[in-house]
Amino acid sequence: MEVSESNLGAQRQKKPKLVWQGLKKSKHIFVVFSAQCRVAFPEKKMYRFIARPFVHLRSSNVARACFSTTPSCLHKANARKRLQGTGAVPQRAGLANDKQIYLDWNAKKTSVYHHFWLRDHCRCEQCYHPQTRQRLVDTFAIPRDIQPTSVDSTPEGLAVIWPDGHQSLYAWDWLHTHSYSPVLRTSDPLESKQPQLWDASLNLPAVDHEEVMHSKEGLAKWLNNLEVYGIAFVDNTPTTIEATEALGRRLCYLRETHYDRGMWSIQANLHHADTAYTTLGLGAHTDNTYFTEPAGLQMFHKLEFNGKGGESLFVDGFNVAKQLKALSPEAYRTLSTTHVPTHSAGDDDILIVPTPRAYPILNHDPNGRLYQVRYNNNDRSALDHLSSAQLEAFYDALFMWSKLLKDKKNELWEPLNPGRVVIFDNWRVLHGRAAFEGHRLLCGAYFPWDDYKSRARTVRLTSEDKDRLL
């Protein structure tokens, strides 16, 4: 006896034994309640049908296989509590089609994952090294048309068995984090923190040197200020190069450049052919515009001072960029698209230019987010690659940019007395100084961007977070 879905009657209470799926022809799935009764369901509706774990599939055109659409009631009561990260647990899992697996999440959203993608992202120890977190699976040995022989929804995650017998288990929070169809994550913890813009009114509390050097909490405060504001201060630092270097290395590795091997010191002695080694005032700028990758951070510590003037200047480049965009979107677009050549060539044995030869002042990622300001008008090379119209547009935009940089409301002046160390994001915060008279000894260092960001992530994220996010 064959009945329709709408006429189940007394058969509704019975448990199905087998499922025959005619994917190629009828587009229906038949659920067998007994030898005399079976129910035909349209294929699409069947994907929403909650069946017993490991129900069997059979078709004349498809090899025998099995999968599970385990309902949420079969999960243990505390399953969600044991999961880390998002804590999302799907209600059902099953085969969406001959290329994808689906997961119905409790949030009433459905994700689909390609079979090949799942096999390529297996996290077992044979496929993914648990210590190095590097892939071991041979992507190119996986059949492009691979299909699982079973899919089971368990409290621990999605269990999949492949044709060669290989078993994969994907944690629910890992699947939720890496859902790509659709994207379910609202942010990426591996990205930088949301910047908080500031101006001359910024009053950022300093972190004590002892707290930074001897506690993870102090280090976390220091790094948080850096990531959020792009600038951070440390007070009560011993006024020696050695103590300042130790503070810097608490953060990450130092970057060697042609200025020195790690730590450097600046006096008005023209030790290098650079205006920094004079008593002249310096307008707001970023360093290393002539490097292919400018230093990510810069650190200053005024060790000795006997004179007047020489205050340090800081400007939030992201805030000024926002002001420019509101004032003139066209000027903002010009500084984001016009490539400016730069160089460092003062010392006889130095001639540094970046690769490519020129970069815009305002640099954006593929999503249009401003991530780097590269601006030092003193290090700009000849503008001989622009048309007359492009030159006019560039100079108009440059004048607007400079006016905003010099606006008193954007200038944060700091005396930077001995004992106070400042470290700042060289991809965001512009710096300068007032002209001075007398003796002034300042030491500092550059830091690589990637090592700084790595340190910030490992301080705020756990090992479990790493496993979930990678």
Secondary structure, DSSP 8 states (H G I E B T S, - for coil): -EE-GGG-GGGGGS---EEEE-TTTT-EEEEEEETTEEEEEEHHHHTT----TTEEE--SSS--EEE----GGGS-TTHHHH--TT---EEEEEE-SSSEEEEEETTS-EEEEEHHHHHHT--STTTB-TTT--B-S-GGGS-TT---SEEEE-SSEEEEE-TTS-EEEEEHHHHHHT-BTTB--S--TTS--------TT-----EEHHHHHH-HHHHHHHHHHHHHHSEEEEES--SSHHHHHHHHHHHS--B--SS-SS-EEE-SS-SSSSGGGSSS-EEEE-S-TTSSS--SEEEEEEEEEEEEE--EEEEEHHHHHHHHHHH-HHHHHHHHH--EEB-B--STT--B--SSSEE-SEEE-TTS-EEEE---GGGB----SS-HHHHHHHHHHHHHHHHHHT-GGG-EEE---TT-EEEEETTTEEEEE--EEEEEEEEEEEE-HHHHHHHHHHHH--HHHHHHH-
